[in-house]
Amino acid sequence: IYRENAAENIAILRRIALNMLKTEGSKLSIRKKRMRAWMKTQFLEQVVQAGFSNLNNI
């Protein structure tokens, strides 16, 4: 992450992560999905897989 663009780069990464959480199919809130992905690597894998499967639709 470069010094001049650091804020923009972090904002983009945060937005990507938020979109991945939104595309994951469970009916948990975003806050609970974040906590579960932080604590359980299996759920984190589900979130990442859902996010990348959504890229095929673009």
N, C-alpha and C positions, 0 to 999 in steps of 0.2 A: 504494500500500500504506500503510495507516494505521498509525500508531505503536502503537496499543493492540493491534491484531490482526495485526501484521506476521508473527509467528511462525506463526500459524495459516494465514494466507494463503500464505506460502511453502510450508508443509507440504502444503497442498491442491494448489498448482501442481506440486510435486514428485511427488505421488501421481498426478496426471493424466498427467504425462510418463512415469512408470513404467508406468502402464496402457497408454499408447500403445505403448511399447516391447514390452510383453508381447503385444499383439494383432498386432504385425507378424509376418509369416509365416515369416521365415527362421529357421534352426535355430542361430543364434548365441546366445551367452550375453548376458545383459542388459548386462554390462560391455562386451562387444565391440560390441553394438548402439549403446551410448552413444558409444563412440569413433568408430564409423563414421558415425553421424549428425553428430557434431561435425566430422568431416573432409570428408564428402561431402554436398553439399546435395541431390543426387538421392536418396540414401538417407533423408535427413531428410524429404524430401517424401513418400516411401513410408511412413514411420512416421506422419507427421501424417495422411495419407490413410487409413491403416489405423485410426488412432484415431478419426477422425470417421466412418468407415463403421461402426464399432462402436456409435456413438451411435444409429443407426437400429434396432438390435436391442433397445434399452432400452424 
